Amino acid sequence: MPVAPHIKEFMASSSFIRKMFEEGIQLKKQYGKDSVYDFSIGNPDLEPPAKVRDVLRELGSSNERGMHAYMPNAGYPETRKAMAEKVSGEQECEVPFSQVVMGCGAAGALNSVLKAILSPEQEVVVSSPFFVEYAQYVRNHGGILKTVSSQEDFSLDLEAIAAALNNKTAAVLVNSPNNPTGKIYTTSEIKGLSDLLAKHREKTGNTVMIIADEPYREIVYDGKTVSSIFPYWNDSIIVSSFAKNLSLPGERIGYTVVNPSAENASELVDAIIYTTRILGFVNAPATFQRIVAACWNEPVDYSPYEKRRTLLKKILTEAGISFANPEGAFYLFCKVPKRTNTVGEQGNDGEFCDHLKKYRILTVPGKGFGKQGWIRLSYCIAEESIARSRESFIQAGTDW
Ligand SMILES: Cc1ncc(COP(=O)(O)O)c(C=O)c1O
C-alpha cells in the first residue's frame, strides 16, 4: 500500500532531529559513547522524583479492581482536581476542575485542542523559532501555521503578530519558556498580545484564542518566572505535560486547561473531551494519571541543568560561538559563526551541523525551527560529557 505523497513529503522535511539522534547511535558504536557529544534531542536525563517510583510500586501491588479500565474521557476527577490546583496557582485565578482535560502528553493535548477549534484553512500564528512539530499538528487538522519573526532577542514582535492576523486566524500559539531559544515572555508582552487581540476583535469581530504550550514552565533560571495568561485574555487555553519537569516523556501524560472565563468555556471543554476520544487517545494513560495526581508538586532539583548551562556557555564562548542566553528550558540556541577559513562566506546552519559532526558533536539546524543561521543544542546530557566536548568545540570553531 503506497504512503500518501503529502505524508512522504512532511516526513522528509520534519524528521531531522530524529535523524540526528539515529546518526548519534551509529557514531557511538563507531567511536565509543564517551567520545560522542549528543546535543540533539530534548530527552530529559534527570530521573523522575523518587515518589513517582513509590506510587508506581503502591499501584502495582494494589488489589483495587478496575484500575486499568476505561474512565471518563476527560480523565479521573481526582487527577483533574490536582491539575486545577496546579494551574490555579500558576494562572493566579480559581480554575474549577471541570475545565481540565487530561491528555497524552502536551503533543496529544495540543492535537485535541487544534482538532476542536480549527475549521479547514484557518490559521494559527506562531512566533519563530518554534517547536518543529507545530506545523504538522496544525496541518493534521486542516489548518495552516503562519509564522512571524520574533525580535532580535527572541521576544515577541507584537507588530508582526498584529500584521499576521486576519479573519481566518483561529489562535496565536505561544511557548514560554521557548523551545529552541529558552526565552520567557514577560507579562508585559502577554498584556501587549492581549491588547492587540482585543483591537483585532473590535475591528473585525473575530475572537482569536491564545494557546499557551508550557511544558518547560518549571525549568527556569536566575529567579525568572513564567507569566500567567488567564488574567489577561479570557479566550485562552493552557497545554502542558510532565514530560520535562518530572522527566516522564515516555509516559505520555499531559493536560489541557480552558480559561473558565472564555466565551464558550464549557462547550470548548466538551469539544476537547470529544476530540481526545475520536483522535484515538480515548483518555490519558490511567496509571500515570494517578501518579501525577500524587506527584505534581514534588520538589525537583533542576540545578544539574543550570550547571550544564553555565559550563556549556563557557565552552561555546571559548570556541567563538555566540548564543541567546536561555532563561528557561534546556536548550542553547547558537548563532552560526562567520567562517574564518573561507573568504566572505557565512556558512549555513546545516553545513555547520555537518561540520560539528566531524568533531562528534551532534546538534540540530535552526532552519527546522523556522530560523536559518542558528543551531540548537540540548543539554540533556551529563556534565562530564559536556566537559569532555570542550576540545572538540574549540577545534571545530578554529577549523570553521
Ligand atoms: C515546546 C514543546 N511542546 C510540546 C512538546 C511535546 O511534549 P510531550 O512529550 O509532553 O508531548 C515538546 C517536546 O519536546 C516541546 O518542546
The ligand as a Gaussian input file, in Angstrom:
#p B3LYP/6-31G(d) Opt

LIG

0 1
 C        7.554000      23.177000      23.089000
 C        7.125000      21.766000      23.160000
 N        5.822000      21.476000      23.157000
 C        5.383000      20.204000      23.232000
 C        6.268000      19.160000      23.301000
 C        5.742000      17.769000      23.388000
 O        5.783000      17.359000      24.720000
 P        5.179000      15.954000      25.199000
 O        6.282000      14.971000      25.186000
 O        4.611000      16.227000      26.529000
 O        4.117000      15.587000      24.219000
 C        7.646000      19.396000      23.305000
 C        8.607000      18.298000      23.328000
 O        9.789000      18.425000      23.162000
 C        8.084000      20.743000      23.234000
 O        9.396000      21.049000      23.224000

